[in-house]
Amino acid sequence: MITDIYAAALSVKEKPDTIRQWVCRRELTHHGYDRRRRVRVDLDELCDLVAAKREARQAERVDHGSDLLS
């Protein structure tokens, strides 16, 4: 589903600025603008990206935690 970044941000609990950065970095596909000139993104693609980033953050925390125990 294609939606604006503000609605998308609410759906995935991320800041609109963060989503805008991902679009600028080409981590997320830009799907044009709506009538109010808001960036549009694919919500399914965004959900996949957010899940991958959260999983990577979680793995990083686990790795750093094991360093502290050594």
C-alpha positions as CSV (number, residue, x, y, z in Angstrom):
1,M,0.0,0.0,0.0
2,I,1.4,3.4,-1.0
3,T,1.0,6.1,1.7
4,D,2.6,9.4,2.8
5,I,5.5,9.3,5.2
6,Y,3.5,10.8,8.1
7,A,0.9,8.0,8.0
8,A,3.7,5.5,7.4
9,A,5.7,6.8,10.4
10,L,2.7,6.3,12.7
11,S,2.3,2.7,11.4
12,V,5.9,1.7,12.1
13,K,6.6,4.0,15.1
14,E,9.5,5.8,13.4
15,K,10.0,9.5,12.9
16,P,9.0,11.0,9.5
17,D,12.5,12.5,9.2
18,T,14.0,9.0,9.6
19,I,11.9,7.7,6.8
20,R,12.8,10.7,4.7
21,Q,16.5,9.9,5.3
22,W,16.0,6.3,4.2
23,V,14.4,7.6,1.0
24,C,17.3,10.0,0.4
25,R,19.8,7.1,1.0
26,R,17.8,4.9,-1.4
27,E,17.2,2.3,1.2
28,L,13.5,2.9,0.5
29,T,11.8,3.5,-2.8
30,H,10.3,7.0,-3.4
31,H,6.8,6.8,-4.9
32,G,6.3,10.4,-5.8
33,Y,4.3,13.0,-3.9
34,D,0.7,13.3,-2.8
35,R,-1.5,16.4,-3.4
36,R,0.0,18.1,-0.3
37,R,3.6,17.4,-1.7
38,R,4.3,14.8,1.0
39,V,6.7,12.0,0.1
40,R,4.9,8.7,-0.7
41,V,6.4,5.3,0.2
42,D,5.3,1.7,0.1
43,L,4.2,0.7,3.5
44,D,5.0,-3.0,3.0
45,E,8.5,-2.2,1.9
46,L,8.9,0.2,4.9
47,C,7.7,-2.5,7.3
48,D,10.3,-4.9,5.9
49,L,13.1,-2.3,6.2
50,V,12.1,-1.4,9.8
51,A,12.0,-5.1,10.8
52,A,15.5,-5.6,9.3
53,K,16.9,-2.6,11.0
54,R,15.4,-3.5,14.3
55,E,16.7,-7.0,14.0
56,A,20.2,-5.7,13.2
57,R,20.1,-3.4,16.2
58,Q,19.0,-6.2,18.4
59,A,21.9,-8.4,17.1
60,E,24.3,-5.6,17.7
61,R,23.2,-5.3,21.3
62,V,23.6,-9.0,21.9
63,D,27.1,-8.9,20.4
64,H,28.1,-6.0,22.6
65,G,26.6,-7.7,25.6
66,S,28.7,-10.8,25.1
67,D,31.8,-8.5,24.9
68,L,31.1,-7.2,28.3
69,L,30.9,-10.7,29.8
70,S,34.3,-11.7,28.5
